[in-house]
């Protein structure tokens, strides 16, 4: 679920993971589909009898203008929140692709932003953390998970991956030129989780302590560092433990949201996540 998705088709697959036509509302006994080679088109689920599925414009038989794909049975306050929107020109994606999910208090929650030019990714590619992640680690506020750059369909420039467990903390940076990786820098995961300095921000000390006070400070720092290392090795931290739990929590949240309110689903998911995170530590 939290893989890096690089194409419109893959982002659409992520979007449709929970898109089950069985949850559609039956709105009409007759086919409501509207098809035009020139003008507005509306396609409904359940062979034209269910919720609105697609809305787009055609020109001479080709998509031209805003194309919107709606997730079924997710209407709130008269508005379908979960949807993906992209502009088409001459039947090719051209402009900004945006994917929305449901957020807090019936608000939109942006998941993807991808720039296209003549059917190819060209510009920025952004994937945001899911609501369940933001609720658990960032007080419900959105934050970035992936930030890439593209040129003519190929990665070009700086591509950055952020941790889902710690907002705005960089996990990996890669530099690309015309689709070829020219450099990479991995962050020290153990240092990120425990809070100890990484190689990139660790301060160098060139002089030794010459008095008793400085030596005492060095010893105390050493003891604190040892306690941090023991804690880090004995606790459930890092992607090895946290990411699987977040994945389970997200899947659970999406499943529960079909039967309960989002607030209730989020609370249950967070409780289950806390239990799963606590179990490994308690068993040691």
C-alpha positions, 0 to 999 in steps of 0.5 A: 500500500505504501509503495512508491507509485510512478505512473498514472496507471499505478496511482489509479490502481492504488486509488481503486484498491478499495473500489468495489462496485458492490458498495454502490448505491442503485440510483435508477432502474434505467441506464443513465450513461451519457456518451458524446463524441463532442461534449460532456460524458457521464458514466455511472457504476452498475451499467449506468444504474449506480453512483457516478463513476466518470465525468469528462469531455470529448472533442472529435472522439478524444478526451479533451478537458477535465476528466474526473473518476469518482470512487463509489458510495462516498458522498458526504454533504452532497459531494463525492470526496474520493476521486482522481482528476486530470486534464486531457488534451487530444486524448493524452494527460496534459496538466495536473493529476490530483487524487483526493481521499476523505479527510477529517470532518468531511474535508478533502484529503490530497494523496497525489499530485503529478504534473503531465505534459503530452501524456508524460510525467513532466514536472513534480510528482508528490505523494502525501501520507495517508490520513491514518499516518498523519493521525498517528504521528502528526496530529492529523496534519498532512505531510509529504511521503514522496517528492520526485521530479520528472522530465519527459517521462523520466526521473530528472533532478532530486527525488526524495523519500520521507519517513511515514513514521516521522513527518518531514524526516528524510529517509533517502535522497536520489539525484537523476539525470534523464532517467539515470541515477547519478547519486544517492544518499541514505540517512542513518535509520538508527540515528533517525529513530533514536535521535542521535546525530547522523553523519551529515549533522554530527559535530566534530570535536577536535580538542580533548577535555583538559579538566575534570568538569569536561571529563565528567560531562564526557562520561555522562554523555557516554552513559546517556548514549549507551542507554539510548543504544540499549533502548533502541535495540530493545524497543520496537522502532524503525521501519522493520517494525513500524511500517508493517504496523502502519500498513495493517492499520491503514488497511483496517481503517479503510475496511472499517470506514465502510461500516463506521464513521471515519472518526470511529474507524481511526480510533479503532485502528490507532488502538490496534496499532498501539497494541501491535507496537507494544507487543514486541517490546513486552515479549522481550 
